[in-house]
């Protein structure tokens, strides 16, 4: 499957988990450090944190977009929040793998309404689509 990008972001890392990551377009410049659980000092950001931040923001956008595509879905409240917990651990087939738990809060909506929006967003979100079938993703409406 080939897509025609509407936007392309460019990030550069040097030094791996104990280095630096930059995004020229935004001026983002981060010190990277492996977390203590992976043998590092934790005095910087790590790829799992960056993935969690990106996924949670993108998922909110997907929920908002989903409600424009299906009039039966309730409007996403302005104070919606998504927390993405991204785990890393040994993959039984070798190497390492990720797990993701998305915790969604939509004040003012009942759980059934919110779950319908979350389900629709999970089909739209590019992060969800990129990792579908190779990363376990759970969602929970709080």
Residue pairs with C-beta under 8 A, 6 or more apart in sequence:
9 23
9 25
10 23
10 24
10 25
11 21
11 22
11 23
11 28
12 21
12 22
12 23
12 24
13 19
13 20
13 21
13 22
13 32
14 20
15 32
16 32
17 32
17 33
17 34
17 38
17 40
17 46
17 47
18 32
18 33
18 34
18 40
18 44
19 32
20 29
20 30
20 31
20 32
21 28
21 29
21 30
21 32
21 45
21 50
22 28
22 29
22 30
30 44
30 45
30 50
31 43
31 44
31 45
32 44
32 45
32 46
32 47
33 40
33 41
33 42
33 43
33 44
33 45
33 46
34 40
34 41
34 42
34 46
35 42
35 46
35 48
36 42
38 46
38 88
40 46
48 86
48 87
48 88
48 98
49 86
51 84
51 86
51 98
52 84
52 85
52 86
52 100
53 84
54 127
55 84
55 86
55 100
55 102
55 125
55 127
56 82
56 83
56 84
56 102
57 82
58 125
58 126
58 127
59 82
59 84
59 102
59 104
59 121
59 125
59 127
59 128
60 76
60 80
60 81
60 82
61 125
62 121
62 122
62 124
62 125
62 126
62 128
63 76
63 80
63 104
63 117
63 118
63 120
63 121
64 76
65 121
65 124
66 73
66 117
66 120
66 121
66 124
67 73
67 74
67 75
67 76
67 117
69 120
69 124
70 120
73 113
73 116
73 117
73 120
74 109
74 113
74 114
74 116
74 117
76 106
76 117
77 106
77 107
77 108
77 109
79 107
80 104
80 105
80 106
80 107
81 104
81 105
82 102
82 103
82 104
82 105
83 102
83 103
84 100
84 101
84 102
84 103
85 100
85 101
85 102
85 103
86 98
86 99
86 100
87 98
87 99
87 100
87 101
88 96
88 97
88 98
89 96
89 97
89 99
90 96
90 97
91 97
97 135
98 131
98 135
99 135
99 136
99 137
100 131
100 135
100 136
100 137
100 138
101 137
101 138
101 139
101 140
102 118
102 137
102 138
102 139
102 140
103 140
103 142
104 114
104 118
104 139
104 140
104 141
104 142
105 141
105 142
106 113
106 114
106 117
106 141
109 117
111 141
114 141
115 141
118 139
118 141
119 139
121 128
122 128
122 137
122 139
123 129
128 137
131 137
